[in-house]
Amino acid sequence: MKCAGVVVLYNPDKTILKNIETYIDDLDVLYIIDNTPKKNNNEMFKNINKIKYISNNDNLGIATALNIGAKKAISDNYKWLLTMDQDSKFQKGDVAKMLNYIISLNNNEMIKDISGFDIKKLAILSPYHVTVNKQTESIEKKGFEKSLVVMTSGNIINLSIYKKIGGFKDWFFIDAVDFDYCLNLKKHKYEIVTLNYIKLKHNLGDITKTNFLGKTIYNLNHNYIRRYYVVRNRLYLNKIYKKDFPWYCKAQLRLSVKEMIKVLLFEKEKLKKIRYMIKGYIDYFTGKSGKLMK
């Protein structure tokens, strides 16, 4: 089965080459969309076949970069697209296993009765994301399951459905881009399926562990800019989807409060981060979206 891929870059180092090696053999083409401002990294990939490099020469945001890759794949007549972050990697051959799973669904006339979902409604096939705080849980995960939301990296997305729902929202810029896309899919009655036996190693940031009152606390240590987008875009998710997914939206808003407390207790540059988290609230209520203008 033919499949394209897209990986979004931002100030990459050479570890991106090793990550790409874990999945490029299973793809027909890989679009590299580079959001690094005022720098062209094309030389880094000159010896890798299948790569089409596109430099934006500026940080246009994850959503716009993904849309550029998706539209390029559509224009090149691909029906499926692997979406990757620069800091994620598979076990070699796992993308081929995911593609073969889609093929097996298409070849099975009784698949709706067997798996519980209609292949025509499959919008995303996702791996299980292994992060620092989910190492133990990932060992126990087996089979497949329907998901409400999944992170972008490692997903194989159905491009015909992508077109029907309008793609990724550019004005989200970064953070919650993937969750918005998933909720939009579910709102339109499409399916998201996670293959738990396909593990993607995914770096969520500079995660640290703290022992607090006998419990292990995981701290993401996002910088102040990321903290701004997380708060602001969760509020937009709530506005858009609170009628369709009220429990999820309320949980996300509660998470923002919890993260503010964790920043105050455990993270560096706490005052600057809190200031920008508050700015995220203010900018939401004044209707600001897109890229943060400092």
BELRAGI-V745789 format. One line per field, one symbol per residue. ss: DSSP state (H for helix, E for strand, - for the rest). burial: b if it has 16 or more other ideal C-beta (glycine too) atoms within 10 Angstrom, else e. A space follows every 50 residues. Layout:
ss: ???
burial: ???
//
This chain:
ss: ---EEEEEE-----HHHHHHH--HHH--EEEEEE-------HHHH----- EEEEE------HHHHHHHHHHHHHH----EEEEEE--EE----HHHHHHH HHHHHHH---HHHHH---HHHEEEEEEEEE-HHHHHHHHH---EEE---- ----EEEEHHHHHHH----HHH----HHHHHHHHHHH---EEEEEEEEEE EE-----EEEEE--EEEEE----HHHHHHHHHHHHHHHHHH----HHHHH HHHHHHHHHHHHHHHH---HHHHHHHHHHHHHHHH---------
burial: eebbbbbbbbebeeebeebbebbbebbebbbbbbbbeeeeeeebbeeeee bebebbeebbbbbbbbbbbbebbbeeebebbbbbbbbbbbeeebbbebbe bbeebeeeeebeeebebebebbbbbbbbbbbeeeeeeeeebeebeeeebb bbbbbbbbbebbeeeebbbbebbbbbbbbbbbbbbbeeebbbbbbeebbb bbbbeeeeeeeeeeeeebbbbbebebbbbbbbbbbbbbebbeeebeebbe ebeeebeebbebbeebbeeeeebbebbebbeebbeeeeeebbee
//
